[in-house]
Amino acid sequence: MSELDPSALDDFKNDLEQLVADLQEAFDSGESRYYYDEQQEVLFVELSGLSELSDEEIEATAEPVLNAYDLDLDEIYILPLN
């Protein structure tokens, strides 16, 4: 991510937090956490309850949520919360 003004950074952080909340709701997860790697522009989202789902089920559930956001990220990884 290039150098942004503070309000743009706040907006980006809010977008990330809302995305994680929406994913948490879509997966009916009780817990979540995320980590954003700024240098690689990669978002890691960990959600409880994913270990019972197949990769195909995760992708099918996450895709509509991810498509609702216009975030400039190279990758988004959705992982089970341990």
Buried (B, 14 or more C-beta within 10 A) or exposed (E): EEEEEEEEEEEBEEEBEEBBEBBBEBBEBEEBEBEBEEEEEBBBBBBBBBEEBEEEEBEEBBEEBBEEEEEEBEEBEBBBBE
